[in-house]
Amino acid sequence: MEQVVTVGLDGSPESLAAAHWAADEAERRELALRLTHAWILLAPPTPDSPAADDQNYWSKRIVHDAHTELARDHPKLTIIEDLVADEAEKALLDAAAHSRLLVLGSRGLDRVASFFLGDIGLHTIARAERPVVLMRTGPGAREHPGRVVVGLSLHGPQDNLLEFAYVTAFTRDVPLYAVHGRKPDRAHAAAGGDGMARDTAERDTKERARRELDEVLRPWREKFPRVRVVDEVRLESPARAVVQAAADSDLLMVGRRKHPSALGPRLGPVVQAAVHHAGCPVAVVPHE
């Protein structure tokens, strides 16, 4: 794995916004930035051909213009231009496998459409071996510097997600909000119309979830003592909990469990809700 943050460029304003976000993140993490553009018809270099006949002109222009703009704003950042003769999805997956982080741009539409990712973006998120960040732009995109949020399921190991979350908070010097959503036990919640019984069920569920959350976070608090962590348990679906928690954040981080090849790559309900409805950039981190 190379010590780089990679951003996928396609010439759109959204991908350029993603490149600016990626440049900021690369500087925070003291990494290089790689600008990747893929075009299946990319031709081998022909130094003797006239510039007017260069069929790679627009591919080179996309990367070069982004490089020039980013170098102006980040003069000390190492920036690598990367033109790939391949399908976009394969190129992005290859780039993700060799990067610390892959960043993609997205078009902010309405609250229903939200992310206009298409097959390439969704397949990349579902298959990437490393974290993928979706940088949202357009209507509905918001920026709330000052905190980052990680959504935790508490089922199974999530070391990759927690490490990414803590490093992100540490490099930004902001608080980390660890959010867990859980509905009260159905058996207790269905106890007639007794309000006291429901309140007791909710209190028990919240206390149990808080103990489990504290147990998961304890070793990471010790490893990153300088990161201020605010843990929160919400008595609602995990998907709703993380989306609502992200409303006042500048980054939402969620985990994607790796699945056996027989099942094929897929996105769970929490990731689906995050990438379609969160109003801030979303980092999807694969873990066991």
N, C-alpha and C positions, 0 to 999 in steps of 0.2 A: 504494500500500500504506500502510495506516495504522499508526501506531506503537502497536499494541495487541497484547496476548495475548488470544485469545478462547477461552472454555470453553463447551461445549455442556451445557445443563442440561435434565434431564427429570424432576426431582423425586425421583430415586433417591438413596440414600446414596452410591452410587458417583460420581454426577455432582457431588455436593457435595464429596466428597474430591478430585475432579479440580479443582474450583474453588479449594480451598485450595492445592493444588499450583501451580495457574496463578497465584494471587495472589503466592505466594513468588517464582515465576519472573519475574513482571512487575516486582516490586520490584528484583530483582537486575539486570534488564536496563534499568531505568528507563523502563518502558513503562506504559501504561494497561491496565486489565483490562476486557474486555467480556463480559457475561453474556448468552448467547444462548439463547433458548427458542423453538422453532418449533412452531406448531400450525396446520394447514391451515384449521381452522374459526375462526381468530381473527377477531373481528368489529371493524369500524371503531369508534373511540371515540364514545360517545354521552354527553356530559356531563350531559344532563338526565335520564338514566335512573336509577332507584333502584339503589343498590348491590346490593340483593338480586337484581336482574334481570341483573346483569352476567355474561354468559356467558364473559367472559375472566377471571373471578375467580381460578381456580386457576392459570392461566398467569402472571398478575400476582403471585400469592402465591409461586410457585416462585422467581421472579426476585427479588422484594422480600425474601423471607426470607434468601436467599443473600447478597444485598447487605448486609443488616443485620449478618449474622454476620461477613462478611469485612471490613466497615468497622470493626467493633470490634477485629479483630485487626490490621488494616492501616490505621490512621487517616490516613496520608498518601498512600495509593494512590488514584488516580483510577479510579472504577468506573462503568462505563456499562451501563445496562439496555437490553436489546435484545429486543423481542418481534417475531417474524417470522411473517406469515401465509403459510406455505409448507410444503411437505413437508420433513421433517427433513433428508434427504440433500442436497437442493438448498440448503437454508439453510446447512448446515455447509460445503458446498463454496464457496458465495459468501463465507461468513465467512472461510474459510481463504485465499481469493484476496486478501482485503483486510487480512490480519493478518500479523504476523511469525511467529505460532505459534498452532496450534489444539490444544486439549487436550480429550480425551474420557475419561470414566470407563469402567471395565470391571469385571465381576464375576469375582473369582478363584474358580475352581472346582477341580477336581482336575487332576492333571498331564496328563490327556488332553484334557479340555475346555479348561482353562486360561483363555483369554479368551472370554467370552460376548459377542461383538461383534455378531453378526447381520449381515444384509445391509447395513444402513445404515453401521455402523462399517467393515466391510471395503471397501465401495465408496468411502467417504470417504478411507480410507488410499490406495487404489489410484488415485484421481483427483485428490486435492488438489494444488494448485500450490505450497503452502508446507509446512513441516514439521508433522507431526501427532504429538502425544505421547499415548500410551495410559497412563493412570494406573491401575495395578492395585490392587485392594483385596480384602479377604477372605482366606480360607485360602490359604497359599502366597505371599502378598505379603510382601516383605521390604524393609527399608530399611537400607542400609549407607553412611551418610554418609562421605565421605572420598575418593571417586574416581568418575570417570565413564569409560565405555568406548565406543570407536568401532570398529566392524567395517569393515575395508577390503578390497576385492576386488583392487585394483591393476590392474584392467582398465578403461581409459578414464578420462576426467576425472571427478573427484569433488570439485570445488571447493566446491560448496554444502554437501556433507556435512562436509568438513574445516573450513570456516569456522564452521559451526554448532557443531562439536565443540570447536574452540579457544575460541570465544566463551563457550560453556557452561562449560568448565573455568576460563577467566579470570574470569568473573563469580562463580563459586563459590569461586575460589581453592583448587582441588583439582587433583591430578594427573590427566592424561589418559592412559589406557591405550589404545594403538593396537594392535589385534589383527588378525592375518591368518591364516587357516587354509588350508592347502594339503596335499594328499596327495602322497606321493613319486611320481616318475615311474613309471608302470605297467611300462614296459619294464625298468627297473632293478629295481624291486621284485619282478618275477616271475623274477628270475635264480635259479632253482632253490631249493634250501634253504640256500644259502650265506649264513650270518649276516653275514659280513664284507661281502659284496656289498650286502646290504640296508642295513647300517649306513652304508656309503659312499654309497648312493643317498639315504638320509635326510639325511645330513650335507650332501651337495651341494644337495639341494632346499632345505634350511633356509637355507644360506648364500646361495643365489641369491635366495630370497624376502626375506631380510633386507636384501640390497643394494637390491632393488627398493623395499622399504618405506622404507628410509632415503632413497632418492632422492625418493620422493613426499612425505615429511615435511619434507625439508630446507628448502624455502622457507617452510613454515609455522612451523618452529622459529625462523627468522629474523624472521618477522613478529610472532610472539608469544613473545619471549624469556623472559617471566616465567612462562609455562606449562611446568611440568615434565612431560615426556612419557616414558612407559615403553612402548617398542615390543616386541611379542612375536609370534613366528611359531610357530604350532602345526601339527604334522604330523597333521592330521585334516581332516574336511570343514569348509568355512567355516561352515556352519550350526551344527555342534556346537561349533566354536571360540568363536563369539560368545556362545552360550547359556551355556557353561561359564565364560567370562570375566565374564559379568554376574552370576555367583552372589554375588560380594562387592562389588557396585557399587550406586550409588543412581540410575544412569541408563545405559541402553544406547542407543547411536545407530547406526542402520544406514541404508544408502542404498537408494533405490528408483529404478531407472533409468526415465526417461520413455520410453514406447514410441510409435511412430507410430500414428496413429488407426486404421490398417488392422488393426493387431494388437490394439488395444483395451487398456485398462488391466489390468494383472495384477500379482500379487505373486510375486516369486521365492522360491526355497527358503529363503534366509537370512532374509528378512523374515517369511515364514511361520513359521519356527522361532522367531524372536525374539518375535513377538506371541503365539504360542501357548504358549511354554515358559519364557521368561525370567521370573525372579521379581522383577523391578524394573520401574519405568516404562520404556517403550520409545519413542524418538523415531524416526519414519520420515521421512527427508529425501529429497525428489525431486531428482534431478540428471540431467544429460545423459548 
